[in-house]
Amino acid sequence: MDYKFLPITDVEVLELIKKEERRQADGLELIASENYTSPAVLEAMASVFQNKYSEGYAGRRYYAGNEIVDEIETLAIERAKKLFGANFINVQALSGSPANLAVYFALLNPGDKVLGLKLDHGGHLSHGHPINFTGKTYDFVQFGCNSETGRIEMDEVEKLAREHQPKMIVAGFSAYSRDFDWIRFREIADEVGAIAFADIAHVAGLIAGKQISGPVEAGFDVVTTTTHKTLRGPRGALIMSKDEEVAKKINRAVFPGIQGGPHEHIIAAIAVALGEALQPEFAEYSKQVIVNSKKLAGELISHGFKIVSDGTDNHLMVIDLQNKNVGGREFTEALDRAGISASASTIPNDPNPPMKPSGIRFGTPAITTRGMREAEMEKIAEWISRVTEDWEDSEKLAAIKKEVGELAAKFLVPGV
Ligand SMILES: *Cc1c(COP(=O)(O)O)cnc(C)c1O
């Protein structure tokens, strides 16, 4: 990006921005939750909507001067409806976790029983982890993956639902590489009279790109997503609901329940990102994300890596490193020194504590945005394999970093 004012007013900050631009351009981003937004999204984020206080909703604001804010927020909502087929959408939640908080706050009472996926099996902190607000406030029962197959077993979900009669079932994940059986989840929720809540933070872009099925069409009562992962927008969230009563409760929970003024510059950028996601190129993009992910997983398997569930249906994979001579954290650090960013991850029924996880998670959304395809996945798998062998050898890691940098230089990072 070209900066007009920072070179005059704040060189110290400008230098850090430039350094971060270099870091993002020189390395390979395999963190599954990250992506690069378009320069258009970045421009909207830097717009004067930032200056506006707009507590309330379109047509019902607590401050004057919101006529245009109403238009931009309505535009974001209309585009999101078109993209996901939802009836009601709230675009004000500040990020994924606050969006989930708003859903619980709107639809549950403290102490209510909820069924969700365990964190170390691929769930999210906000799905009832004991150290999270959600785990402290609601009575979560958690399901996991079968340790042999690495897959969620719907029969177990059904059994737990019958046994515990939860008021809500949360279906969603941060580190699960297989398709979710949304319809079965909703049927189980119906059977026990629970609210069906889906959190598609990770896969929203793949659903929007019509590459995998989604929970809205499966009839979920409420669906949240972040806007900054596969959906490739600014850091923010959407909350979608099926009926008006639920939507009203959600709106009241977001404001005045939890938040004050919404971030309208972010909402403007969400509108831009949703506009991009409605284009045919975005379907192509999300298709390639999955093609790349399957290719990377296949290559890693051929290098002797064990992948949880033996493959992937989406943009990510979790590697079980127990057959390699390195833990998740050491491996993540070694990869970083070789110019490759990833995140250490627990594996289902991890024998090691969460601070020393036995796995690592890779994802293809960011490298696919840069334009990388199958041939690059082959190279990347090879480097990853070399790092498992040389993770303690600084010189060899530096040599890999040089090769990584040469490849990275051929693929532009949008906005840099
Ligand atoms: C990333 C993620 C979130 C949280 O999003 P933040 O924007 O980091 O708060 C919530 N749920 C799931 C499933 C996620 O993967």
The ligand as an SDF file (V2000), in Angstrom:
LIG
                    3D

 15 15  0  0  0  0  0  0  0  0999 V2000
  -12.0910  -18.2130   14.9330 C   0  0  0  0  0  0  0  0  0  0  0  0
  -13.2830  -18.7760   15.5680 C   0  0  0  0  0  0  0  0  0  0  0  0
  -14.0800  -18.0240   16.4460 C   0  0  0  0  0  0  0  0  0  0  0  0
  -13.6450  -16.7220   17.0510 C   0  0  0  0  0  0  0  0  0  0  0  0
  -13.4080  -15.6920   16.2980 O   0  0  0  0  0  0  0  0  0  0  0  0
  -12.6140  -14.4150   16.8250 P   0  0  0  0  0  0  0  0  0  0  0  0
  -12.8910  -13.4580   15.7680 O   0  0  0  0  0  0  0  0  0  0  0  0
  -11.2040  -14.8270   16.9770 O   0  0  0  0  0  0  0  0  0  0  0  0
  -13.2190  -14.0350   18.1420 O   0  0  0  0  0  0  0  0  0  0  0  0
  -15.2570  -18.5760   16.9050 C   0  0  0  0  0  0  0  0  0  0  0  0
  -15.6400  -19.8090   16.5280 N   0  0  0  0  0  0  0  0  0  0  0  0
  -14.8800  -20.5770   15.7290 C   0  0  0  0  0  0  0  0  0  0  0  0
  -15.3680  -21.9260   15.3740 C   0  0  0  0  0  0  0  0  0  0  0  0
  -13.6780  -20.0870   15.2380 C   0  0  0  0  0  0  0  0  0  0  0  0
  -12.9300  -20.8770   14.4630 O   0  0  0  0  0  0  0  0  0  0  0  0
  1  2  1  0
  2  3  1  0
  2 14  2  0
  3  4  1  0
  3 10  2  0
  4  5  1  0
  5  6  1  0
  6  7  2  0
  6  8  1  0
  6  9  1  0
 10 11  1  0
 11 12  2  0
 12 13  1  0
 12 14  1  0
 14 15  1  0
M  END
$$$$
